[in-house]
Amino acid sequence: MIPDSLRVLLVEDDAAVRLGTVQALQLADIEVDAFGGAEDALEHIDGDFPGIVVSDVRLPGMDGLELLKRVKAMSASMPVILVTGHGDIAMAVQAMRLGAYDFVEKPFASERIVELARRALEQRRLTLELTAVRRQLESRERIDARILGHSRPVERLRKLILELANTDANVLVFGETGTGKELVARCLHDFGPRRDKPFAALNCAGLPESLFESEVFGHEAGSFTGALKRRIGKLEYAQAGTLFLDEIETMQMALQGKFLRVLQERQFERIGSNELLPMHCRIIAATKADLLDLARQQRFRDDLYYRLGVIVLEIPSLRERREDIPQLFEHFVLRAAAAYGRPVPEIGAERLNRLMARPWPGNVRELCNVAERYTLGLGTGDPDDGPEGTPCTLEAQMNLFERRLIEEALRASSGRASLACEKLGVPRKTLYDKMRRLGIASDDFK
């Protein structure tokens, strides 16, 4: 976790110099803790100390060079600025070799120490932020480090995942594009007894019948043109593990029948083989479509739906968990900064409010894309999103939020205001008044 404010730990045995340096830093709005000796200062430093060290070299007891060595042993990235006497060039060179951030000679102007401290604090802030996000990305012991958010829909989703992870029942994951269906599937695998076994993923979209059978069931050498050697399919590879089938709604009808038979018999054959192999993997399928509706249109087998959908796990859209947007956006910005080696940009409350008001048809995937663009200095792509610091009154924020909700309802209703009223739960006159005030035309959504 990144502290709200960083600080300078000052070590100076001369009381007058110590007081003057403290005052200069405080006048520059820099928090500072001052000590007369290195031994006392070390008691307040650890590897995660939220700040930097500024120390005189010549001190009673432990000197500044030894303090530098001790600090670097705790955290190699923590900036240490050393203050040297006039003419101690050799000592300054030694300090830089030991890893000092910089040094300043006495007597020094207050502007000089403030400038150095600000630069070093900014470096320390970035280091701590990147360290925090790396720890979060590396954490696999807690599900809330994988599926982020504090909203009730997300808390309910995490609870269901943990309950279902220990079962062998097939699961159908339902959610809009970009909500994180594969992430949910991986959590069902990683937090259950199959975690140490393979997780095989296959996207069903656009796979022709021959390629699908080869990918899923495998084939023997010579079973068809181009089959030069035996291939182990996903079902065989994922034995005792999990097979994840994404976009299951795109599976061709002929393939649906073949896969249904495998689910019923719990065994399969490689293409070109007569040997029956047992199927011991769990099936998790994902879809963004209503499979029962597709079944009524004879575009999906209802018997396959009931085999796959023993349990249906629905993922909330980002619109249903808007309160999670700030945490998700900040997470994606930190991750992008670590990946691209860029400084972490400032994220103001006004910008987050604007992000929370957007419709997010692409859900979390779209938010991640926006965060990466923002980290690279390309903005958030929102025409209503002005530069950081632009005044945004409560009325303006409420209007922006109302506009997004009304436009979203009209879009879902194909521009029919009567249906939008039902979705929003407001009288028709109220909706028309708001649309007139906000300059929204229903014809734009037909």
MIZALO-388475 format. One line per field, with one value per residue (C-alpha): y, z, x; residue number from 1. Coordinates in Angstrom, 2 decimals. Layout:
BEGIN
v: (Y | ...)
w: (Z | ...)
u: (X | ...)
nr: (NUM | ...)
% end
This chain:
BEGIN
v: (0.00 | 3.43 | 6.07 | 9.27 | 11.41 | 10.74 | 12.27 | 13.17 | 11.60 | 14.19 | 13.34 | 16.36 | 16.79 | 20.59 | 21.93 | 25.20 | 23.52 | 20.90 | 23.54 | 25.56 | 22.50 | 21.39 | 24.84 | 24.99 | 21.59 | 22.35 | 25.67 | 23.61 | 21.39 | 18.46 | 16.42 | 15.86 | 13.94 | 15.18 | 13.34 | 14.28 | 10.89 | 8.00 | 5.41 | 7.08 | 7.55 | 3.87 | 2.85 | 4.55 | 3.01 | -0.28 | -1.53 | -0.02 | 3.33 | 5.87 | 8.47 | 9.34 | 9.97 | 13.22 | 12.88 | 14.72 | 12.62 | 13.66 | 12.59 | 11.53 | 7.75 | 6.15 | 8.42 | 9.14 | 6.63 | 3.78 | 4.96 | 4.88 | 1.27 | 0.25 | 1.92 | 0.36 | -3.06 | -2.58 | -1.12 | -0.65 | 1.71 | 4.13 | 7.51 | 8.78 | 12.35 | 13.07 | 16.47 | 16.92 | 19.60 | 21.91 | 20.17 | 16.59 | 15.63 | 12.27 | 11.42 | 12.49 | 10.23 | 7.32 | 8.05 | 7.94 | 4.62 | 3.26 | 4.20 | 7.71 | 9.47 | 12.76 | 14.99 | 18.65 | 20.69 | 22.91 | 25.67 | 25.12 | 27.23 | 26.04 | 25.93 | 23.38 | 20.89 | 21.35 | 20.67 | 17.53 | 16.28 | 16.76 | 14.83 | 12.02 | 11.84 | 11.54 | 8.68 | 7.01 | 7.41 | 5.71 | 2.89 | 2.21 | 2.25 | -0.18 | -2.43 | -2.46 | -3.38 | -6.11 | -7.63 | -7.50 | -9.06 | -11.81 | -12.60 | -15.72 | -16.68 | -14.43 | -14.22 | -10.48 | -9.96 | -11.59 | -10.26 | -6.66 | -4.62 | -3.97 | -3.76 | -6.22 | -7.92 | -8.61 | -9.79 | -12.16 | -13.36 | -14.10 | -16.01 | -18.14 | -18.87 | -20.14 | -22.28 | -23.76 | -24.21 | -27.34 | -29.09 | -31.08 | -29.80 | -28.20 | -24.42 | -22.06 | -18.55 | -15.89 | -12.27 | -9.45 | -9.02 | -7.82 | -8.71 | -11.24 | -14.65 | -16.37 | -14.81 | -16.29 | -19.66 | -19.56 | -18.70 | -21.66 | -23.79 | -22.15 | -22.10 | -25.72 | -29.15 | -29.15 | -26.13 | -28.16 | -29.79 | -28.31 | -25.52 | -25.70 | -22.88 | -22.98 | -20.26 | -21.87 | -18.85 | -19.58 | -23.03 | -25.32 | -28.83 | -30.63 | -28.21 | -28.22 | -32.02 | -32.06 | -29.35 | -31.00 | -34.75 | -34.91 | -37.12 | -39.99 | -39.69 | -40.17 | -39.78 | -37.00 | -35.01 | -33.08 | -35.17 | -36.09 | -37.10 | -37.80 | -34.75 | -34.67 | -32.78 | -30.40 | -33.08 | -35.38 | -32.61 | -31.32 | -34.71 | -34.17 | -30.43 | -28.01 | -27.44 | -23.92 | -23.38 | -19.69 | -18.34 | -21.69 | -20.14 | -20.09 | -23.85 | -25.42 | -27.59 | -30.73 | -30.21 | -29.63 | -33.13 | -34.70 | -32.80 | -33.69 | -37.37 | -36.93 | -35.26 | -38.06 | -40.97 | -39.32 | -40.81 | -39.90 | -41.05 | -39.34 | -38.79 | -41.91 | -44.09 | -46.73 | -46.52 | -44.99 | -42.63 | -41.60 | -37.98 | -36.82 | -33.04 | -30.41 | -28.39 | -24.66 | -22.91 | -19.20 | -17.25 | -13.73 | -15.00 | -16.38 | -20.05 | -20.97 | -18.25 | -19.64 | -23.11 | -21.84 | -20.53 | -23.98 | -22.44 | -24.23 | -27.66 | -27.42 | -30.83 | -29.52 | -26.40 | -28.49 | -30.57 | -27.53 | -25.31 | -27.50 | -24.27 | -20.86 | -18.20 | -14.70 | -11.96 | -8.41 | -5.78 | -2.78 | -0.65 | -2.78 | -2.20 | 1.41 | 1.89 | -0.49 | 1.69 | 3.86 | 0.83 | -0.97 | 2.10 | 2.80 | -0.88 | -0.88 | 2.42 | 1.03 | -2.18 | -0.25 | 1.98 | -1.11 | -2.76 | 0.28 | 1.80 | 5.03 | 7.30 | 6.87 | 9.78 | 11.67 | 10.50 | 13.15 | 12.67 | 14.63 | 12.32 | 9.26 | 10.74 | 11.17 | 7.61 | 6.30 | 8.07 | 6.42 | 3.56 | 1.10 | -1.20 | -2.99 | -3.42 | -4.13 | -4.80 | -1.33 | 0.24 | -1.50 | -0.13 | 3.39 | 3.10 | 2.04 | 4.93 | 7.33 | 6.00 | 6.57 | 10.18 | 9.70 | 10.74 | 8.73 | 9.27 | 10.85 | 14.08 | 15.21 | 14.53 | 17.78 | 18.28 | 17.42 | 20.22 | 21.47 | 22.60 | 20.08 | 21.17 | 18.79 | 19.89 | 19.22 | 15.77 | 14.91 | 16.06 | 13.97 | 10.91 | 11.39 | 11.83 | 8.55 | 6.61 | 8.02 | 7.43 | 3.90 | 3.20 | 4.69 | 2.69 | -0.53 | 0.43 | 1.32 | 4.93 | 4.10 | 6.49 | 4.50 | 1.45 | 3.64 | 5.00 | 1.47 | 0.66 | 3.84 | 3.67 | 7.25 | 8.78 | 9.64 | 13.39 | 13.31 | 11.57 | 14.01 | 16.98 | 15.61 | 14.81 | 18.35 | 19.88 | 17.73 | 18.05 | 14.32 | 13.24 | 9.76 | 9.63 | 9.42 | 5.93 | 4.34)
w: (0.00 | -0.98 | 1.79 | 1.21 | 1.79 | 1.71 | 4.12 | 4.62 | 7.46 | 8.32 | 10.29 | 11.40 | 14.68 | 14.39 | 16.00 | 14.06 | 10.68 | 11.58 | 12.44 | 9.30 | 7.06 | 8.72 | 8.22 | 4.56 | 3.85 | 5.75 | 3.92 | 0.71 | 2.08 | 2.62 | 5.78 | 7.75 | 10.82 | 12.26 | 14.37 | 15.87 | 15.33 | 12.87 | 15.56 | 16.50 | 12.86 | 11.99 | 14.46 | 12.19 | 8.88 | 7.22 | 3.63 | 3.04 | 4.67 | 2.86 | 2.14 | 1.73 | 3.97 | 4.11 | 6.34 | 7.23 | 6.67 | 9.81 | 12.82 | 16.38 | 16.59 | 13.33 | 10.41 | 7.28 | 5.10 | 7.50 | 7.66 | 3.85 | 3.86 | 6.44 | 4.51 | 1.21 | 2.87 | 3.81 | 0.47 | -2.45 | -4.13 | -1.19 | -2.07 | 0.39 | 0.05 | 1.90 | 3.15 | 3.07 | 4.29 | 1.85 | 0.04 | 0.89 | -2.79 | -2.24 | 0.36 | -2.00 | -4.74 | -2.29 | -1.26 | -4.88 | -5.39 | -2.34 | -3.93 | -2.63 | -4.63 | -4.55 | -2.24 | -1.31 | 0.12 | 3.17 | 3.30 | 0.97 | -0.12 | 1.12 | -2.50 | -3.32 | -0.60 | -1.38 | -5.08 | -4.37 | -1.82 | -4.22 | -7.01 | -4.67 | -3.13 | -6.57 | -7.40 | -4.09 | -4.74 | -8.11 | -6.67 | -3.89 | -6.32 | -8.69 | -5.80 | -4.53 | -7.91 | -8.47 | -5.11 | -6.00 | -9.42 | -7.91 | -5.17 | -5.92 | -2.40 | -2.11 | -4.60 | -3.93 | -5.42 | -8.65 | -8.89 | -7.71 | -6.27 | -3.13 | -4.62 | -3.50 | -6.94 | -6.92 | -3.32 | -4.20 | -7.30 | -5.29 | -2.70 | -5.38 | -7.07 | -3.82 | -3.15 | -6.65 | -6.94 | -4.77 | -6.85 | -10.08 | -11.58 | -15.03 | -14.93 | -17.56 | -17.11 | -18.52 | -19.04 | -21.52 | -23.63 | -21.53 | -18.09 | -17.36 | -18.10 | -18.56 | -15.31 | -13.49 | -15.11 | -14.01 | -10.45 | -10.42 | -11.36 | -9.22 | -5.97 | -6.20 | -5.86 | -9.55 | -9.11 | -9.69 | -12.84 | -16.36 | -17.36 | -21.11 | -22.85 | -26.29 | -28.10 | -30.14 | -32.41 | -36.06 | -35.61 | -38.55 | -37.70 | -38.60 | -36.66 | -33.65 | -33.44 | -33.70 | -31.04 | -28.61 | -29.23 | -30.76 | -33.71 | -34.72 | -37.23 | -40.78 | -39.80 | -42.38 | -44.82 | -42.92 | -39.74 | -39.65 | -36.00 | -33.09 | -31.47 | -27.88 | -27.76 | -25.07 | -23.42 | -22.98 | -22.00 | -19.33 | -17.65 | -13.93 | -14.67 | -16.41 | -20.02 | -20.65 | -23.79 | -24.54 | -26.81 | -26.69 | -28.53 | -31.74 | -31.77 | -34.95 | -34.50 | -35.80 | -33.26 | -30.49 | -31.04 | -30.89 | -27.76 | -26.11 | -26.62 | -24.93 | -21.93 | -21.69 | -22.11 | -20.29 | -22.88 | -26.33 | -29.21 | -31.01 | -34.71 | -36.55 | -33.42 | -32.10 | -28.55 | -26.06 | -23.60 | -20.32 | -19.77 | -16.29 | -16.67 | -15.52 | -18.22 | -17.84 | -20.75 | -21.27 | -23.33 | -23.83 | -25.44 | -24.01 | -24.92 | -24.16 | -26.54 | -29.15 | -28.46 | -29.20 | -32.50 | -33.10 | -33.13 | -29.99 | -28.62 | -25.49 | -24.29 | -24.52 | -22.61 | -19.74 | -19.71 | -19.66 | -17.47 | -14.39 | -12.66 | -14.35 | -12.95 | -14.07 | -14.10 | -13.44 | -16.08 | -15.16 | -15.19 | -12.34 | -10.24 | -10.96 | -7.44 | -8.37 | -11.27 | -9.23 | -7.78 | -11.12 | -13.00 | -10.48 | -10.60 | -14.39 | -14.40 | -11.93 | -13.95 | -17.18 | -15.56 | -14.42 | -17.85 | -19.91 | -17.49 | -17.32 | -14.30 | -12.61 | -13.70 | -11.20 | -11.02 | -9.62 | -8.10 | -10.93 | -13.55 | -11.62 | -11.35 | -15.11 | -15.63 | -13.31 | -15.41 | -18.71 | -20.16 | -20.62 | -23.29 | -23.37 | -19.58 | -17.69 | -20.88 | -22.16 | -18.80 | -18.93 | -22.44 | -21.32 | -18.31 | -20.55 | -22.93 | -19.98 | -18.60 | -21.99 | -21.97 | -24.57 | -22.33 | -21.53 | -24.86 | -23.23 | -24.89 | -21.54 | -19.80 | -19.58 | -18.27 | -14.67 | -12.34 | -14.53 | -12.14 | -12.04 | -9.85 | -8.19 | -10.63 | -13.62 | -12.31 | -11.66 | -15.17 | -16.66 | -14.69 | -15.61 | -19.27 | -19.29 | -17.62 | -19.92 | -23.06 | -21.91 | -21.32 | -24.70 | -26.46 | -24.83 | -25.81 | -29.43 | -28.79 | -27.40 | -24.52 | -23.07 | -22.58 | -21.26 | -18.62 | -17.41 | -17.27 | -15.31 | -13.12 | -13.75 | -15.15 | -18.84 | -18.18 | -15.85 | -18.49 | -21.22 | -18.99 | -18.28 | -21.94 | -22.94 | -20.25 | -21.20 | -24.97 | -25.58 | -28.63 | -28.67 | -32.48 | -32.08 | -30.60 | -33.12)
u: (0.00 | 1.36 | 1.41 | -0.54 | 2.55 | 6.26 | 8.75 | 12.38 | 14.34 | 17.02 | 20.16 | 22.22 | 24.09 | 24.40 | 21.22 | 21.23 | 21.75 | 19.15 | 16.55 | 17.26 | 16.99 | 13.74 | 12.21 | 13.28 | 11.71 | 8.52 | 8.09 | 8.21 | 5.37 | 7.72 | 7.20 | 10.40 | 11.56 | 14.86 | 17.44 | 20.79 | 22.42 | 22.37 | 21.63 | 18.33 | 17.37 | 17.94 | 15.23 | 12.69 | 13.84 | 12.98 | 12.90 | 9.44 | 10.16 | 7.95 | 10.58 | 14.23 | 17.22 | 19.23 | 22.27 | 25.44 | 28.55 | 30.43 | 28.37 | 29.17 | 29.13 | 28.01 | 28.94 | 26.90 | 28.75 | 27.99 | 24.36 | 24.29 | 25.52 | 22.89 | 20.06 | 21.14 | 21.24 | 17.57 | 16.47 | 18.83 | 16.35 | 15.89 | 17.48 | 20.09 | 21.39 | 24.63 | 25.78 | 29.55 | 31.93 | 33.65 | 36.48 | 35.43 | 35.40 | 37.07 | 34.45 | 31.65 | 33.02 | 33.12 | 29.54 | 28.35 | 30.08 | 28.27 | 24.96 | 24.18 | 21.46 | 23.41 | 25.43 | 25.44 | 28.29 | 28.08 | 27.19 | 24.22 | 21.27 | 17.88 | 16.63 | 19.32 | 18.35 | 14.64 | 15.20 | 17.22 | 14.69 | 11.77 | 13.48 | 14.47 | 10.98 | 9.40 | 11.76 | 10.91 | 7.18 | 7.47 | 9.57 | 7.07 | 4.15 | 5.80 | 6.80 | 3.23 | 1.75 | 4.35 | 3.47 | -0.19 | 0.38 | 2.52 | 0.02 | -2.00 | -3.06 | -6.12 | -8.93 | -9.42 | -5.93 | -7.19 | -10.75 | -10.59 | -13.43 | -15.45 | -18.95 | -21.61 | -21.85 | -18.10 | -18.06 | -20.90 | -19.02 | -15.86 | -17.88 | -19.55 | -16.21 | -14.71 | -17.79 | -17.78 | -14.01 | -14.08 | -16.74 | -16.33 | -19.58 | -19.42 | -19.86 | -21.24 | -19.79 | -22.12 | -21.14 | -20.79 | -17.68 | -14.75 | -16.14 | -13.38 | -14.87 | -11.51 | -10.23 | -13.23 | -12.57 | -8.94 | -9.97 | -12.38 | -9.38 | -6.69 | -8.69 | -9.82 | -8.21 | -7.20 | -4.90 | -1.72 | -3.09 | -3.25 | -5.63 | -6.32 | -8.18 | -9.78 | -11.72 | -14.49 | -15.02 | -14.38 | -12.80 | -13.68 | -14.86 | -11.62 | -9.43 | -11.77 | -11.72 | -7.96 | -7.60 | -10.03 | -9.67 | -6.17 | -5.20 | -2.98 | -0.15 | -1.46 | -5.11 | -5.52 | -3.41 | -0.78 | -1.04 | 2.64 | 2.73 | 0.42 | -1.15 | -2.42 | -5.72 | -6.97 | -9.13 | -6.17 | -3.76 | -6.17 | -6.65 | -7.35 | -7.38 | -9.74 | -10.79 | -12.09 | -14.20 | -14.67 | -17.42 | -19.20 | -22.16 | -20.08 | -19.49 | -20.92 | -24.01 | -22.25 | -19.49 | -22.00 | -23.37 | -19.91 | -18.97 | -22.29 | -21.51 | -18.14 | -19.80 | -22.36 | -19.94 | -16.99 | -14.65 | -13.30 | -11.11 | -8.29 | -8.98 | -7.80 | -7.81 | -10.21 | -8.88 | -11.30 | -9.62 | -11.23 | -12.18 | -11.26 | -11.24 | -13.68 | -15.44 | -15.92 | -17.63 | -18.15 | -20.65 | -21.95 | -25.17 | -28.42 | -27.95 | -31.56 | -32.71 | -30.31 | -31.72 | -35.24 | -33.87 | -32.30 | -28.83 | -27.64 | -28.49 | -30.57 | -29.31 | -25.73 | -26.76 | -28.08 | -24.91 | -22.67 | -24.82 | -25.12 | -24.17 | -24.50 | -22.17 | -23.09 | -20.44 | -21.69 | -21.03 | -18.89 | -22.06 | -23.41 | -20.29 | -19.37 | -18.01 | -15.16 | -13.98 | -11.53 | -9.75 | -9.65 | -8.42 | -5.65 | -4.62 | -4.42 | -2.48 | 0.07 | 0.37 | 0.86 | 3.49 | 5.40 | 5.10 | 6.09 | 8.60 | 6.63 | 6.02 | 2.66 | 0.43 | -1.68 | -5.29 | -7.60 | -11.06 | -12.68 | -11.23 | -12.40 | -15.89 | -16.00 | -14.80 | -17.51 | -20.15 | -19.14 | -21.23 | -18.30 | -19.76 | -16.40 | -16.45 | -13.20 | -11.26 | -12.16 | -11.24 | -7.84 | -7.25 | -8.15 | -5.80 | -2.92 | -3.54 | -3.70 | -0.40 | 1.22 | 0.00 | -2.75 | -5.67 | -8.79 | -10.53 | -13.58 | -14.77 | -16.16 | -12.87 | -10.95 | -7.43 | -6.66 | -7.67 | -10.55 | -13.31 | -16.16 | -19.07 | -21.50 | -24.20 | -21.95 | -21.03 | -24.69 | -25.65 | -22.88 | -23.96 | -27.64 | -26.73 | -24.81 | -27.64 | -30.33 | -28.27 | -27.54 | -31.25 | -32.23 | -29.55 | -30.80 | -34.38 | -33.52 | -34.55 | -38.02 | -38.49 | -41.40 | -39.18 | -36.36 | -38.76 | -39.41 | -35.70 | -34.94 | -38.03 | -39.12 | -42.34 | -42.34 | -42.67 | -39.66 | -37.57 | -38.62 | -37.82 | -34.36 | -33.73 | -34.75 | -32.53 | -29.53 | -30.05 | -30.65 | -32.67 | -34.20 | -33.91 | -30.13 | -30.49 | -32.89)
nr: (1 | 2 | 3 | 4 | 5 | 6 | 7 | 8 | 9 | 10 | 11 | 12 | 13 | 14 | 15 | 16 | 17 | 18 | 19 | 20 | 21 | 22 | 23 | 24 | 25 | 26 | 27 | 28 | 29 | 30 | 31 | 32 | 33 | 34 | 35 | 36 | 37 | 38 | 39 | 40 | 41 | 42 | 43 | 44 | 45 | 46 | 47 | 48 | 49 | 50 | 51 | 52 | 53 | 54 | 55 | 56 | 57 | 58 | 59 | 60 | 61 | 62 | 63 | 64 | 65 | 66 | 67 | 68 | 69 | 70 | 71 | 72 | 73 | 74 | 75 | 76 | 77 | 78 | 79 | 80 | 81 | 82 | 83 | 84 | 85 | 86 | 87 | 88 | 89 | 90 | 91 | 92 | 93 | 94 | 95 | 96 | 97 | 98 | 99 | 100 | 101 | 102 | 103 | 104 | 105 | 106 | 107 | 108 | 109 | 110 | 111 | 112 | 113 | 114 | 115 | 116 | 117 | 118 | 119 | 120 | 121 | 122 | 123 | 124 | 125 | 126 | 127 | 128 | 129 | 130 | 131 | 132 | 133 | 134 | 135 | 136 | 137 | 138 | 139 | 140 | 141 | 142 | 143 | 144 | 145 | 146 | 147 | 148 | 149 | 150 | 151 | 152 | 153 | 154 | 155 | 156 | 157 | 158 | 159 | 160 | 161 | 162 | 163 | 164 | 165 | 166 | 167 | 168 | 169 | 170 | 171 | 172 | 173 | 174 | 175 | 176 | 177 | 178 | 179 | 180 | 181 | 182 | 183 | 184 | 185 | 186 | 187 | 188 | 189 | 190 | 191 | 192 | 193 | 194 | 195 | 196 | 197 | 198 | 199 | 200 | 201 | 202 | 203 | 204 | 205 | 206 | 207 | 208 | 209 | 210 | 211 | 212 | 213 | 214 | 215 | 216 | 217 | 218 | 219 | 220 | 221 | 222 | 223 | 224 | 225 | 226 | 227 | 228 | 229 | 230 | 231 | 232 | 233 | 234 | 235 | 236 | 237 | 238 | 239 | 240 | 241 | 242 | 243 | 244 | 245 | 246 | 247 | 248 | 249 | 250 | 251 | 252 | 253 | 254 | 255 | 256 | 257 | 258 | 259 | 260 | 261 | 262 | 263 | 264 | 265 | 266 | 267 | 268 | 269 | 270 | 271 | 272 | 273 | 274 | 275 | 276 | 277 | 278 | 279 | 280 | 281 | 282 | 283 | 284 | 285 | 286 | 287 | 288 | 289 | 290 | 291 | 292 | 293 | 294 | 295 | 296 | 297 | 298 | 299 | 300 | 301 | 302 | 303 | 304 | 305 | 306 | 307 | 308 | 309 | 310 | 311 | 312 | 313 | 314 | 315 | 316 | 317 | 318 | 319 | 320 | 321 | 322 | 323 | 324 | 325 | 326 | 327 | 328 | 329 | 330 | 331 | 332 | 333 | 334 | 335 | 336 | 337 | 338 | 339 | 340 | 341 | 342 | 343 | 344 | 345 | 346 | 347 | 348 | 349 | 350 | 351 | 352 | 353 | 354 | 355 | 356 | 357 | 358 | 359 | 360 | 361 | 362 | 363 | 364 | 365 | 366 | 367 | 368 | 369 | 370 | 371 | 372 | 373 | 374 | 375 | 376 | 377 | 378 | 379 | 380 | 381 | 382 | 383 | 384 | 385 | 386 | 387 | 388 | 389 | 390 | 391 | 392 | 393 | 394 | 395 | 396 | 397 | 398 | 399 | 400 | 401 | 402 | 403 | 404 | 405 | 406 | 407 | 408 | 409 | 410 | 411 | 412 | 413 | 414 | 415 | 416 | 417 | 418 | 419 | 420 | 421 | 422 | 423 | 424 | 425 | 426 | 427 | 428 | 429 | 430 | 431 | 432 | 433 | 434 | 435 | 436 | 437 | 438 | 439 | 440 | 441 | 442 | 443 | 444 | 445 | 446)
% end
